[in-house]
Amino acid sequence: MRRFRVEAGSGAIGAFGNEGFHLDSRLTMSGCGRLVWVELRAGGRIARHPAACPQLVVVDQGEGEVPGADGAFERIRVGDGVSRTPDELHETRAEGGLGSIIAEGNLDPAALGAGESRPS
């Protein structure tokens, strides 16, 4: 076993007009694959941008909002997951702060089920 610590402050991301967005991307795999831990500080925002490759996002702290298929923002909280396809425009905002784990790479969204939604 090898232990390590994930540090949110290790990479501030200001592209696209992001605010309060930090990640630790040391868990990079080959090609498009990587696993990152993201922190959106209170009032933070990941500005709208296209997904570089398939993504699976799982909230592990706090809560925030992401736009649904109709463009209206929906609340996400601890335990919620969101999948995205390559080039899908997306954004996230978090009034009180949010932490999440993002897996990027050759994912199979069909394995996640029919996309059940959880009440807000």
C-alpha positions in Angstrom: 0.0 0.0 0.0 1.1 3.5 -0.8 -0.6 6.5 0.9 -0.9 9.9 -0.6 -2.8 13.1 0.1 -5.0 14.9 -2.4 -4.4 18.7 -2.2 -7.2 20.9 -3.6 -4.9 24.0 -3.7 -2.3 22.4 -5.9 -3.9 23.7 -9.1 -6.0 26.8 -9.5 -7.8 26.8 -12.8 -8.7 30.2 -14.2 -9.5 29.3 -17.8 -12.9 30.1 -19.3 -13.6 32.6 -16.4 -13.6 30.0 -13.6 -13.8 31.3 -10.0 -12.7 29.5 -6.9 -11.9 26.3 -8.9 -9.0 24.1 -7.7 -8.0 20.6 -8.5 -5.3 18.0 -7.9 -4.6 16.2 -11.1 -1.7 14.0 -10.0 -3.8 10.9 -10.6 -3.3 11.0 -14.4 -3.6 7.8 -16.5 -2.4 7.3 -20.1 -4.2 9.0 -23.0 -7.4 10.8 -22.1 -7.8 9.0 -18.8 -7.4 10.7 -15.5 -9.0 10.9 -12.1 -9.0 14.3 -10.4 -10.4 15.7 -7.2 -12.0 19.1 -7.6 -12.9 21.8 -5.1 -15.2 24.7 -5.8 -14.9 27.1 -3.0 -18.0 29.0 -1.6 -19.3 31.1 -4.5 -17.1 29.3 -6.9 -18.0 28.5 -10.5 -16.6 26.3 -13.3 -17.6 28.3 -16.3 -19.3 26.7 -19.3 -16.9 24.8 -21.5 -16.8 21.5 -23.5 -15.9 18.2 -22.0 -12.6 17.0 -23.5 -13.6 13.4 -23.2 -16.2 11.2 -21.4 -16.6 12.3 -17.8 -18.1 10.9 -14.6 -18.5 13.4 -11.7 -19.4 12.2 -8.2 -20.0 14.8 -5.5 -18.3 13.9 -2.2 -18.7 17.2 -0.3 -21.2 20.0 -0.2 -23.6 20.8 -3.0 -23.9 22.8 -6.1 -25.8 23.2 -9.4 -25.4 22.0 -12.9 -27.6 22.6 -16.0 -29.8 19.7 -17.0 -30.8 18.6 -20.5 -33.2 21.6 -20.7 -30.6 24.1 -19.6 -32.3 24.7 -16.2 -29.9 24.4 -13.2 -30.5 21.3 -11.0 -29.1 20.8 -7.5 -26.4 18.1 -7.0 -25.2 17.0 -3.6 -23.1 14.3 -1.8 -23.6 11.0 -3.5 -25.0 12.4 -6.8 -23.3 11.6 -10.0 -23.3 13.3 -13.4 -22.0 11.8 -16.7 -20.9 13.9 -19.7 -20.1 13.1 -23.3 -17.1 14.5 -25.3 -17.7 18.1 -26.4 -20.8 18.4 -24.1 -21.0 22.0 -22.8 -21.2 22.0 -19.1 -20.7 24.2 -16.0 -21.0 24.0 -12.2 -21.6 26.5 -9.6 -21.5 26.2 -5.8 -22.8 28.8 -3.5 -21.6 27.0 -0.3 -18.8 25.0 -1.8 -18.5 21.6 -3.4 -16.0 18.8 -3.7 -16.1 16.1 -6.3 -14.1 13.3 -7.9 -14.0 13.4 -11.7 -13.1 10.3 -13.8 -12.3 11.1 -17.5 -11.6 8.5 -20.1 -13.3 5.6 -21.9 -16.3 5.3 -19.6 -19.5 3.4 -20.3 -22.4 5.7 -19.3 -24.9 2.9 -20.1 -23.5 1.0 -17.1 -24.8 3.8 -14.9 -28.4 3.0 -15.5 -31.2 4.9 -17.2 -30.2 8.2 -15.7 -32.5 8.2 -12.7 -32.7 11.6 -11.0 -32.8 12.2 -7.3 -35.3 14.7 -5.9 -33.7 18.1 -5.1 
